[in-house]
Amino acid sequence: MVAIVEAREPGLVDLGQVRVRELEGILGEELRRWRELLDWDFQASADLVRRFVDVRGLSGYALRVGEELAGYCYYVVEEQKGLIGDLYVLEAHRTAENEHRLIGAVLEAMMRGRRVRRVESQLMLYRWARQGPIPGSKYLSSYERNLMVLDLEGAGALRPRELREKVVFERWTERWQEETAQLVAAAYRGHIDSQINDQYRSLAGARRFLFNIVQYPGCGTFFQPASWVALERGTGRVCGASLASLVAKDVGHVTQICVGPWMKGCGVGYELLRRSLESLGQCAARRVSLTVTAANQEAVRLYQRVGFRVGWQFPALVWEGF
């Protein structure tokens, strides 16, 4: 009897030893959960996981229960910073203990033989932040994040904001990439989100951030027709930006919206958001989502005035000072 119980105890397997076919059941359920809970098509991200697992290029662990895999968690390391890219455990085995076993394993792996000083994660399906202890809690800070949603079907058109004497608006193109990075670095200086994502703290980090959201599917597929910049009239300086993606065929997502500190309170953020929403609606999106730190009450109030509601909550976790 003891041997049978031990055989059923969850164990960890290095993802380098896992074959893609062993993850198919997990990825299939994860796809369904993203769609059901978040209205998000996870297919592109799942395909990336398959691709890297197939070439033994994904660092992390899988959770084995008996003879089958029940979950996985992977990470990446960039210089002295680690990122927990994803965590998913099958519903039949989803417990705080199992998810924390995976989180603890990847934290230990990132610290072992490396000079990792900071680890970030925004795991949208992780639900145990309030039922700790979370591994590494001595070094952990947690920030509540909201996924807010707006149903465009049946929603009335938003009234344009008259800003003709101050700014002009253009659709975002790659020609604005560098100036938008400068804007992001300026807009998030001292902001709570710079505590969650240290890419906001420098121009080099802002460049990487923009490159990632335009080139990779973590925040959906970048959608240029619904992405806008605001330019100061006369100087042509970028003073605001709203970047959008598609997270499903008929669901848009505002991946980034920011306004230069020197233009705060002028209505630029509202007008950028309005234009992105209008453009997404014209491209057959029935719903739009965005994420925002709950403590960022100024932004939350703007989104609520436009009609967004909180559809989901998840934690941003940051470990620092190992």
DRENVO-230116 format. One line per 4 residues: for each residue x, y, z of N, C-alpha, C, CB. Coordinates in steps of 0.1 Angstrom, whole numbers. Glycine has a CB too. Layout:
% DRENVO-230116
X/Y/Z/X/Y/Z/X/Y/Z/X/Y/Z  ...
END
This chain:
% DRENVO-230116
8/-12/0/0/0/0/9/13/0/-9/0/12  19/13/8/28/24/8/34/27/-5/39/22/19  38/17/-12/44/18/-26/34/24/-35/49/5/-31  21/21/-35/11/26/-43/9/41/-41/-2/18/-42
9/44/-28/7/59/-24/19/67/-29/5/60/-9  31/62/-27/43/69/-32/43/70/-47/55/62/-27  38/60/-54/38/61/-69/28/72/-74/34/47/-75  18/75/-65/8/85/-69/12/99/-64/-5/81/-64
23/100/-56/27/113/-52/32/122/-63/38/111/-41  27/134/-64/32/143/-75/47/145/-75/25/156/-74  53/143/-86/67/145/-87/71/155/-98/75/132/-90  83/160/-98/87/170/-108/96/164/-119/94/182/-101
94/168/-131/102/164/-142/107/176/-150/94/154/-152  120/176/-153/126/187/-160/120/187/-174/142/185/-162  116/199/-179/109/200/-192/118/196/-203/105/215/-194  131/196/-201/140/190/-211/138/176/-214/154/193/-207
132/168/-204/129/154/-206/115/151/-210/132/147/-193  107/161/-213/93/159/-217/92/160/-232/85/170/-210  83/151/-237/80/152/-251/67/160/-253/78/137/-257  66/166/-265/54/174/-267/41/167/-265/55/180/-282
40/154/-270/28/147/-269/23/145/-255/29/133/-276  33/145/-245/29/144/-231/22/156/-226/41/141/-223  24/168/-232/18/180/-228/5/183/-235/27/191/-230  1/175/-245/-11/179/-253/-24/180/-244/-13/169/-263
-26/171/-235/-38/171/-227/-38/184/-218/-39/159/-218  -26/188/-213/-26/200/-204/-28/212/-213/-12/201/-198  -21/213/-224/-23/225/-233/-38/226/-238/-14/224/-245  -44/214/-241/-58/215/-246/-67/220/-235/-62/201/-250
-65/216/-223/-74/221/-212/-71/236/-210/-72/213/-199  -58/240/-210/-54/253/-208/-60/262/-219/-39/255/-208  -60/258/-231/-67/266/-242/-82/268/-239/-66/258/-255  -88/258/-234/-103/259/-230/-105/269/-219/-109/246/-227
-96/268/-209/-97/277/-197/-95/292/-201/-88/273/-186  -85/295/-209/-83/308/-214/-95/314/-221/-70/309/-222  -101/305/-229/-112/310/-237/-124/312/-228/-116/300/-248  -127/302/-219/-139/303/-210/-138/314/-200/-141/290/-203
-126/316/-194/-125/326/-183/-121/340/-188/-115/321/-173  -113/340/-198/-108/353/-202/-112/358/-216/-93/353/-202  -119/349/-224/-122/352/-238/-110/354/-246/-132/364/-238  -100/346/-244/-87/348/-250/-83/335/-257/-76/352/-239
-78/336/-270/-73/325/-277/-58/323/-274/-75/327/-293  -55/312/-267/-42/309/-262/-34/301/-272/-43/301/-249  -39/299/-284/-33/290/-294/-19/294/-297/-41/289/-306  -16/306/-300/-3/310/-304/7/308/-293/-3/325/-308
4/311/-281/13/308/-270/15/293/-268/7/314/-257  5/285/-269/6/271/-268/15/265/-279/-8/264/-269  14/271/-291/23/266/-302/37/269/-299/19/273/-315  40/281/-293/54/284/-289/59/274/-279/55/299/-283
51/271/-269/55/261/-259/58/248/-266/44/258/-249  50/243/-275/52/231/-283/66/232/-290/41/228/-292  68/243/-297/80/244/-305/93/243/-296/80/258/-312  93/250/-285/105/250/-276/106/237/-269/104/262/-266
96/231/-265/97/218/-259/102/207/-269/83/213/-253  98/209/-281/102/199/-292/117/200/-294/95/202/-305  123/211/-292/138/213/-294/145/213/-281/141/225/-303  139/209/-270/145/209/-257/150/223/-253/156/198/-256
142/233/-257/147/247/-255/139/254/-244/147/254/-267  131/247/-236/122/254/-226/127/250/-212/107/251/-228  131/260/-204/135/257/-191/123/257/-181/145/268/-186  122/247/-173/111/246/-163/109/232/-159/99/252/-169
97/230/-154/94/216/-148/79/213/-152/96/216/-133  77/200/-153/64/194/-154/60/187/-141/62/185/-167  48/186/-138/43/179/-126/37/166/-131/32/188/-119  43/155/-125/39/142/-128/31/136/-117/51/133/-131
19/131/-120/10/124/-111/8/110/-116/-3/131/-108  14/99/-109/13/86/-115/21/85/-127/-1/82/-117  15/81/-138/22/79/-151/20/91/-160/18/66/-157  12/101/-156/8/111/-165/13/125/-160/-7/112/-167
14/134/-169/18/148/-166/5/156/-162/26/155/-177  5/164/-152/-7/171/-147/-5/186/-148/-10/167/-133  7/191/-151/9/205/-151/23/209/-156/6/211/-138  26/221/-158/39/226/-162/41/240/-158/42/224/-177
54/244/-157/57/258/-154/71/261/-161/58/261/-139  72/272/-169/85/274/-175/89/289/-172/84/273/-190  102/291/-174/108/304/-171/119/307/-181/114/304/-156  122/320/-181/134/325/-189/142/334/-180/129/333/-202
155/335/-183/164/344/-175/171/353/-185/175/335/-168  170/366/-182/177/377/-189/186/384/-180/166/386/-196  199/381/-181/209/388/-173/206/384/-158/209/403/-175  203/394/-150/200/391/-136/186/391/-132/207/402/-127
177/389/-142/163/389/-140/157/376/-146/156/401/-147  148/371/-138/140/359/-143/126/362/-145/142/347/-133  119/355/-154/105/357/-157/98/343/-157/103/363/-171  88/342/-149/80/330/-149/70/331/-161/73/327/-136
72/324/-172/64/326/-183/49/321/-183/70/321/-195  48/309/-177/34/304/-176/34/293/-165/30/298/-190  23/290/-160/20/280/-150/6/275/-152/22/285/-135  5/262/-154/-8/256/-155/-9/242/-150/-13/256/-170
-19/239/-142/-21/225/-136/-35/221/-140/-18/225/-121  -36/209/-144/-50/204/-148/-60/206/-136/-49/189/-151  -72/209/-140/-82/211/-130/-83/200/-120/-95/214/-136  -82/188/-124/-83/176/-115/-72/176/-104/-83/163/-122
-61/183/-107/-50/183/-97/-46/197/-93/-38/176/-104  -55/207/-96/-51/221/-93/-53/224/-78/-60/230/-101  -42/224/-71/-42/228/-57/-31/238/-55/-41/215/-47  -32/245/-44/-22/255/-40/-8/247/-39/-25/263/-27
-9/235/-33/3/228/-30/10/224/-43/0/215/-22  2/219/-53/8/215/-66/14/227/-74/-2/208/-75  6/238/-74/11/250/-81/23/256/-74/0/261/-82  23/256/-61/35/261/-54/47/252/-55/31/263/-39
45/239/-57/56/230/-59/63/234/-72/51/216/-60  56/237/-82/62/242/-95/68/255/-94/51/242/-106  62/265/-87/67/278/-86/80/277/-78/58/288/-79  80/269/-67/92/268/-59/104/262/-67/89/259/-47
101/252/-75/111/246/-83/118/255/-93/105/234/-91  109/263/-100/115/272/-110/123/284/-103/105/278/-119  118/288/-91/126/298/-84/140/293/-80/118/303/-71  140/281/-75/152/275/-71/161/273/-83/150/261/-64
156/269/-94/164/267/-106/170/280/-111/156/260/-117  163/291/-110/168/303/-115/179/309/-105/157/314/-115  178/306/-93/188/310/-83/200/302/-83/182/311/-69  199/289/-87/210/280/-86/220/282/-97/204/265/-87
232/286/-92/243/288/-102/242/301/-110/245/276/-111  232/309/-107/230/322/-115/231/334/-106/217/321/-122  231/345/-111/231/357/-103/218/364/-105/242/367/-108  207/357/-105/194/363/-106/190/370/-93/183/352/-109
187/383/-94/183/391/-83/169/395/-82/192/403/-82  162/392/-93/148/396/-94/140/386/-103/146/411/-99  128/383/-99/120/374/-107/106/380/-107/119/360/-101  100/381/-120/87/387/-122/78/377/-127/88/399/-131
65/378/-124/55/370/-131/41/377/-131/54/356/-124  34/374/-141/20/378/-142/12/366/-147/17/391/-151  9/357/-138/2/345/-142/-13/346/-141/7/333/-133  -19/348/-152/-33/352/-152/-43/342/-147/-38/356/-166
-39/329/-147/-48/319/-142/-44/314/-128/-48/307/-152  -34/320/-122/-30/316/-109/-39/322/-98/-15/321/-106  -45/314/-89/-55/319/-80/-52/317/-65/-68/311/-83  -40/314/-62/-37/311/-48/-29/322/-41/-29/298/-47
-28/334/-46/-20/344/-40/-24/348/-26/-20/357/-48  -37/346/-23/-42/349/-9/-42/337/-1/-56/355/-10  -37/325/-5/-38/313/2/-24/307/3/-47/303/-4  -15/316/8/0/312/9/2/301/19/8/324/13
15/299/23/26/308/19/31/304/5/37/306/28  33/315/-3/39/313/-17/54/311/-15/36/325/-26  60/302/-23/74/300/-22/82/313/-23/79/290/-33  92/315/-15/101/327/-15/94/339/-9/105/330/-29
84/337/0/76/348/5/84/358/12/65/342/14  96/355/17/105/364/23/109/376/14/117/357/29  109/372/1/114/382/-9/103/387/-18/125/375/-18  91/384/-15/79/385/-24/71/398/-21/70/373/-23
68/405/-33/58/416/-32/47/412/-42/64/430/-36  34/414/-38/23/410/-47/14/422/-50/15/399/-40  10/424/-62/2/435/-67/-10/430/-74/10/444/-76  -22/434/-70/-34/429/-76/-36/436/-89/-46/432/-67
-39/428/-99/-42/433/-113/-56/430/-117/-31/428/-123  -62/439/-125/-76/437/-130/-75/435/-145/-85/449/-127  -82/424/-150/-85/423/-164/-99/430/-165/-85/408/-169  -100/441/-172/-112/448/-174/-117/446/-188/-111/463/-171
-130/445/-190/-136/442/-203/-147/451/-206/-142/427/-203  -149/454/-219/-159/462/-224/-166/455/-236/-154/476/-229  -179/453/-235/-187/447/-246/-190/458/-256/-199/439/-241  -185/457/-268/-188/467/-278/-202/465/-284/-177/466/-289
-207/453/-285/-220/451/-291/-230/457/-282/-223/435/-292  -238/466/-288/-248/473/-280/-243/486/-273/-254/464/-271  -230/488/-272/-225/499/-265/-226/512/-274/-210/497/-261  -229/523/-268/-231/535/-276/-217/540/-280/-238/546/-268
-217/549/-290/-204/555/-295/-199/565/-284/-206/561/-309  -186/565/-282/-181/575/-273/-179/588/-280/-167/570/-267  -181/599/-273/-180/612/-278/-165/616/-280/-188/623/-270  -161/621/-292/-147/625/-294/-144/637/-285/-145/629/-308
-131/638/-280/-127/649/-272/-120/659/-281/-117/644/-261  -124/672/-280/-118/682/-289/-104/686/-283/-128/694/-290  -94/683/-291/-80/686/-287/-72/692/-298/-73/674/-281  -79/699/-307/-73/703/-320/-61/713/-317/-83/709/-329
-63/721/-307/-53/732/-305/-40/726/-298/-59/743/-296  -41/714/-294/-29/708/-286/-22/696/-293/-34/704/-273  -30/687/-298/-24/675/-304/-31/671/-317/-25/664/-294  -24/663/-324/-30/656/-336/-28/641/-334/-24/661/-350
-36/633/-340/-35/618/-339/-32/611/-352/-49/613/-333  -24/601/-351/-20/593/-362/-20/579/-358/-7/598/-368  -22/570/-368/-21/556/-365/-6/552/-363/-27/547/-377  -4/543/-353/9/540/-350/16/532/-361/10/531/-337
28/535/-364/36/527/-373/50/525/-367/37/534/-388  59/517/-373/72/515/-367/80/527/-367/79/504/-375  77/537/-374/85/550/-374/84/556/-360/80/559/-385  73/553/-353/72/559/-340/77/550/-328/57/561/-337
84/539/-332/88/529/-322/98/536/-311/96/518/-328  108/543/-316/118/549/-307/112/560/-298/130/554/-314  104/568/-304/97/579/-296/87/573/-287/91/589/-306  80/563/-290/71/556/-281/78/550/-269/63/546/-289
90/544/-272/98/539/-261/102/550/-251/110/532/-266  106/562/-257/110/573/-248/97/578/-240/115/585/-257  86/577/-246/73/581/-239/71/572/-228/62/582/-249  72/559/-230/69/549/-220/78/551/-208/70/534/-226
91/553/-211/101/554/-200/97/567/-192/115/556/-206  93/578/-198/89/590/-191/76/588/-184/88/602/-201  66/582/-190/53/581/-184/53/572/-171/43/575/-194  62/562/-171/62/553/-159/72/556/-149/63/539/-165
79/567/-150/89/570/-140/83/572/-127/97/583/-145  86/564/-117/80/565/-103/66/559/-102/80/579/-99  61/553/-113/48/547/-113/48/533/-107/43/546/-128  37/530/-101/36/517/-94/39/505/-104/22/515/-88
35/507/-117/38/496/-126/53/494/-129/31/499/-140  61/504/-126/75/502/-127/81/493/-116/83/515/-127  73/491/-105/77/481/-95/73/467/-99/69/485/-82  63/466/-108/59/453/-113/68/448/-125/44/453/-117
71/457/-134/78/454/-146/90/464/-147/70/455/-159  102/459/-144/113/469/-144/118/474/-157/125/462/-137  111/469/-168/114/474/-181/110/488/-183/108/465/-192  100/492/-174/95/506/-175/105/516/-169/82/507/-167
116/511/-163/124/520/-155/135/526/-164/131/513/-144  137/522/-176/148/527/-184/144/527/-199/161/518/-183  151/535/-207/148/536/-221/151/522/-228/156/547/-228  162/516/-224/165/503/-230/154/493/-226/179/498/-224
149/493/-214/139/484/-210/126/486/-218/136/484/-195  122/499/-220/110/503/-227/111/498/-241/108/518/-226  123/499/-247/125/494/-261/122/479/-262/139/497/-266  127/471/-252/125/457/-252/110/454/-250/133/450/-240
104/462/-241/90/460/-238/81/462/-251/85/470/-227  84/472/-258/77/475/-271/79/464/-281/80/489/-276  92/460/-282/95/450/-292/88/437/-289/111/447/-292  87/433/-276/80/421/-272/65/421/-275/82/418/-257
58/433/-273/44/433/-275/41/434/-290/38/445/-267  50/439/-298/47/440/-312/51/426/-319/56/451/-318  61/419/-314/66/408/-321/61/394/-315/81/408/-321  57/394/-303/54/381/-296/40/381/-292/63/378/-285
34/368/-291/19/367/-288/15/367/-273/14/355/-294  24/371/-264/21/371/-250/9/380/-247/32/375/-242  7/391/-254/-4/400/-252/-13/400/-264/1/414/-249  -14/389/-271/-22/388/-283/-13/392/-295/-34/397/-282
-20/391/-307/-13/395/-319/-14/410/-322/-19/387/-331  -3/417/-323/-3/431/-324/-12/435/-336/11/436/-326  -20/446/-333/-30/450/-343/-28/465/-346/-45/447/-338  -20/467/-357/-17/481/-360/-29/490/-364/-7/481/-372
-39/485/-371/-50/494/-374/-57/500/-362/-60/486/-382  -56/494/-350/-62/500/-338/-52/506/-329/-71/490/-331  -40/509/-333/-30/515/-325/-27/529/-329/-17/506/-326  -27/538/-320/-26/552/-323/-15/559/-315/-39/559/-320
-10/571/-320/-2/579/-312/-8/593/-313/13/580/-318  -5/601/-302/-8/615/-301/5/623/-303/-16/619/-288  4/633/-311/16/642/-314/13/656/-310/20/641/-329  22/663/-304/21/677/-301/20/685/-314/32/682/-292
10/693/-314/9/702/-326/20/712/-327/-5/709/-327  27/713/-338/38/722/-340/51/715/-339/37/732/-329  54/708/-327/67/701/-326/67/687/-331/70/700/-311  55/681/-332/54/667/-337/59/657/-327/62/665/-349
61/661/-315/66/652/-304/55/642/-300/71/660/-292  59/629/-298/49/619/-294/46/622/-279/55/605/-295  33/624/-276/29/627/-262/19/617/-257/23/641/-261  16/607/-265/7/596/-260/6/585/-270/-7/602/-257
2/573/-265/1/562/-274/-9/552/-268/15/555/-276  -16/545/-277/-25/535/-273/-23/523/-283/-40/539/-274  -17/512/-279/-14/501/-287/-24/490/-285/1/496/-285  -28/483/-295/-38/473/-294/-34/460/-301/-51/478/-301
-40/449/-297/-38/436/-302/-51/429/-304/-28/428/-294  -51/417/-310/-62/408/-310/-59/396/-302/-66/404/-325  -67/393/-292/-65/381/-284/-74/369/-288/-67/384/-269  -83/372/-297/-91/362/-304/-96/369/-316/-104/357/-294
-102/361/-325/-106/366/-338/-115/378/-337/-113/356/-346  -124/378/-326/-133/389/-324/-132/396/-311/-147/384/-326  -120/395/-305/-118/402/-292/-105/410/-293/-117/391/-280  -106/423/-290/-94/431/-290/-88/433/-276/-97/445/-296
-76/438/-275/-70/440/-262/-61/453/-263/-61/428/-258  -62/462/-254/-54/474/-253/-41/470/-245/-61/486/-247  -30/468/-252/-18/463/-246/-11/474/-238/-9/456/-256  -12/486/-243/-5/497/-236/-12/510/-239/10/498/-241
-14/518/-229/-19/532/-231/-12/541/-221/-35/533/-230  -5/551/-226/2/560/-218/3/574/-224/17/555/-215  4/583/-215/4/598/-219/16/604/-212/-9/605/-215  23/613/-219/34/620/-213/30/628/-201/41/629/-223
38/629/-190/35/636/-178/31/651/-181/46/636/-168  37/656/-191/34/670/-194/21/673/-201/45/676/-203  14/662/-204/0/663/-210/-11/657/-202/0/656/-224  -8/654/-189/-18/648/-180/-29/658/-178/-11/644/-167
-41/652/-178/-53/660/-175/-59/667/-187/-50/670/-165  -53/665/-199/-58/672/-211/-68/664/-219/-46/676/-220  -71/652/-215/-80/643/-222/-73/635/-233/-90/652/-229  -60/635/-234/-53/627/-244/-55/612/-243/-38/631/-244
-54/608/-230/-56/593/-228/-70/589/-232/-54/590/-213  -80/596/-228/-94/593/-232/-95/592/-247/-104/603/-227  -90/602/-255/-92/602/-269/-84/591/-276/-87/616/-275  -72/588/-271/-65/576/-276/-72/563/-274/-51/575/-270
-77/561/-262/-85/549/-259/-98/549/-268/-89/549/-244  -104/560/-269/-117/560/-278/-114/556/-292/-123/574/-278  -102/561/-297/-99/558/-311/-95/543/-313/-87/566/-316  -88/537/-303/-85/523/-304/-98/515/-303/-75/519/-292
-107/518/-294/-120/511/-293/-128/512/-306/-128/516/-281  -129/524/-311/-136/526/-324/-130/518/-335/-136/541/-328  -117/518/-336/-110/510/-347/-112/495/-345/-95/513/-347  -112/490/-333/-114/476/-330/-128/472/-334/-111/472/-316
-138/481/-330/-152/479/-334/-154/478/-349/-161/489/-328  -147/487/-356/-148/487/-371/-142/474/-377/-141/499/-376  -134/468/-370/-128/455/-375/-134/443/-369/-113/455/-371  -147/445/-364/-156/433/-360/-153/428/-347/-155/422/-370
-145/435/-338/-144/430/-324/-157/433/-317/-132/438/-317  -161/423/-310/-173/424/-302/-170/428/-287/-181/411/-302  -157/426/-283/-153/429/-269/-139/433/-269/-155/416/-260  -136/442/-260/-122/446/-258/-118/445/-243/-120/461/-262
-106/441/-240/-101/439/-227/-88/447/-225/-99/425/-223  -84/449/-213/-71/455/-209/-68/451/-195/-72/471/-211  -56/453/-191/-52/450/-177/-47/462/-171/-41/438/-177  -49/464/-158/-45/476/-150/-43/472/-136/-56/487/-152
-33/478/-130/-30/475/-116/-41/482/-108/-17/481/-112  -47/474/-98/-59/479/-91/-56/491/-83/-64/468/-82  -44/493/-79/-41/505/-71/-39/517/-80/-28/503/-63  -39/516/-93/-38/527/-102/-52/533/-104/-32/523/-115
-57/539/-94/-71/543/-94/-75/554/-105/-75/549/-80  -65/562/-108/-68/572/-119/-71/565/-132/-56/581/-121  -63/555/-135/-66/547/-148/-79/539/-146/-54/538/-151  -81/533/-135/-93/525/-133/-105/533/-135/-93/518/-119
-105/545/-129/-117/554/-131/-119/558/-145/-115/567/-122  -109/561/-153/-110/564/-167/-117/552/-174/-97/567/-173  -112/540/-172/-118/529/-179/-132/526/-175/-109/516/-176  -135/528/-162/-149/527/-158/-158/537/-164/-150/528/-142
-154/549/-166/-162/560/-172/-165/556/-187/-155/573/-172  -155/550/-193/-157/545/-207/-167/534/-208/-144/542/-213  -168/526/-197/-177/515/-197/-171/501/-194/-184/514/-210  -158/501/-191/-152/488/-187/-156/484/-174/-136/490/-188
-156/471/-172/-159/465/-159/-148/454/-156/-173/458/-158  -146/451/-143/-136/441/-139/-142/427/-142/-133/442/-124  -135/420/-151/-139/407/-154/-131/395/-148/-139/405/-169  -119/399/-143/-110/389/-137/-100/396/-129/-104/380/-149
-94/389/-119/-83/395/-111/-72/385/-110/-88/399/-97  -60/389/-110/-49/380/-109/-37/388/-102/-45/375/-123  -27/381/-97/-16/388/-90/-4/390/-99/-12/381/-78  3/401/-98/16/403/-103/25/400/-92/18/417/-110
34/391/-93/43/387/-82/58/391/-86/42/371/-80  64/396/-76/78/401/-78/87/396/-66/79/416/-80  97/388/-69/106/384/-59/119/392/-61/109/368/-60  125/397/-51/137/405/-53/146/405/-40/133/420/-56
159/405/-42/168/406/-31/172/393/-25/163/414/-20  173/382/-34/176/369/-29/190/369/-23/176/359/-41
END
